[in-house]
Amino acid sequence: MNGAPRKNFAKETTKGVNWGLGVWHKVRLERNVAAGTIKVYFDDLTKPIMAAEDKTFSSGQIGFGSFDDTGMVDNIRIWAPGVETKPSGFFKPAN
C-alpha cells in the first residue's frame, strides 16, 4: 500500500474464487523480485488466478489476512533463496 489507498495492480485476474464454508484450499503465492512478478495460484496450482508486476519493494514481512472476509490459515511453508536476519522493529514484545 506504501502509504496510499489500496488499488488493484494485477495485469491478469479471474472473476474470483468461491472459498465456501468449512472447506480447506491450497493457495500458492510466487514472487520473483528481480523480474517484479507476483503470481497467485488456487487449488489446482497449475494456472495462476492472478498475475501482477511490481518492483516497489525488494524485501519485507509476510502477513496473512483479509480486508473483507474471515478465514483460517494452516500448514504454511515458505521458501526463499536467502533470508535476512536483522531485527525489523516491526514486531514488539508483548507486555
C-alpha positions as CSV (number, residue, x, y, z in Angstrom):
1,M,0.0,0.0,0.0
2,N,3.0,2.2,0.5
3,G,1.1,4.9,2.3
4,A,-1.6,5.1,-0.4
5,P,-5.1,3.8,-0.6
6,R,-5.3,0.2,-1.8
7,K,-5.5,-0.4,-5.5
8,N,-5.5,-3.3,-7.9
9,F,-2.3,-3.6,-9.8
10,A,-3.0,-7.1,-11.3
11,K,-2.4,-7.4,-15.0
12,E,-4.4,-10.7,-15.2
13,T,-7.1,-11.9,-12.9
14,T,-10.1,-14.2,-12.7
15,K,-13.6,-13.3,-11.5
16,G,-12.6,-14.6,-8.1
17,V,-12.8,-17.8,-6.2
18,N,-15.5,-19.5,-4.1
19,W,-14.0,-20.1,-0.7
20,G,-17.0,-21.9,0.6
21,L,-17.7,-22.7,4.3
22,G,-15.7,-25.3,6.2
23,V,-13.6,-26.1,3.1
24,W,-9.8,-26.1,3.0
25,H,-8.0,-24.9,-0.1
26,K,-4.4,-24.8,-1.4
27,V,-3.1,-21.3,-2.2
28,R,0.4,-20.6,-3.6
29,L,2.0,-17.2,-3.9
30,E,5.0,-17.0,-6.1
31,R,7.1,-13.8,-6.2
32,N,10.2,-13.1,-8.3
33,V,11.8,-9.9,-7.0
34,A,14.3,-9.5,-9.9
35,A,11.5,-9.8,-12.5
36,G,8.9,-8.0,-10.4
37,T,6.4,-10.7,-11.0
38,I,3.8,-11.9,-8.5
39,K,1.5,-14.9,-9.2
40,V,-1.3,-16.4,-7.1
41,Y,-2.5,-19.9,-7.6
42,F,-5.6,-21.5,-6.1
43,D,-6.4,-25.3,-5.5
44,D,-5.1,-26.9,-8.8
45,L,-1.8,-24.8,-8.5
46,T,-1.2,-25.1,-12.3
47,K,-2.5,-21.8,-13.7
48,P,-2.4,-18.5,-11.8
49,I,-5.7,-16.9,-10.8
50,M,-3.8,-13.5,-10.6
51,A,-0.6,-12.2,-12.2
52,A,0.9,-8.8,-11.4
53,E,4.1,-6.9,-11.8
54,D,5.6,-4.6,-9.1
55,K,9.2,-3.7,-8.2
56,T,8.3,-1.3,-5.4
57,F,9.6,-3.5,-2.5
58,S,12.6,-5.8,-2.7
59,S,12.0,-7.2,0.8
60,G,9.6,-7.1,3.7
61,Q,7.4,-9.1,6.0
62,I,5.0,-11.9,5.3
63,G,1.4,-11.5,6.6
64,F,-1.9,-13.2,6.4
65,G,-5.3,-11.5,6.5
66,S,-8.2,-10.2,4.5
67,F,-9.9,-6.9,4.0
68,D,-13.4,-8.3,3.7
69,D,-13.5,-11.9,4.8
70,T,-12.7,-14.2,7.7
71,G,-10.8,-17.4,7.4
72,M,-8.3,-19.9,8.9
73,V,-4.7,-20.5,7.9
74,D,-2.8,-23.7,8.5
75,N,0.2,-25.7,7.2
76,I,2.3,-22.7,6.0
77,R,5.5,-23.3,4.0
78,I,7.8,-20.5,3.0
79,W,10.8,-20.9,0.6
80,A,13.3,-18.4,-0.4
81,P,16.9,-18.4,-1.8
82,G,18.1,-16.4,1.2
83,V,16.9,-14.8,4.4
84,E,17.7,-11.6,6.2
85,T,18.1,-12.0,9.9
86,K,18.3,-8.4,11.2
87,P,15.5,-7.2,13.5
88,S,13.0,-5.1,11.8
89,G,11.4,-3.4,14.8
90,F,8.0,-4.3,13.3
91,F,7.1,-6.9,16.0
92,K,7.3,-5.6,19.5
93,P,7.3,-7.9,22.6
94,A,4.0,-8.2,24.5
95,N,3.9,-6.6,27.9
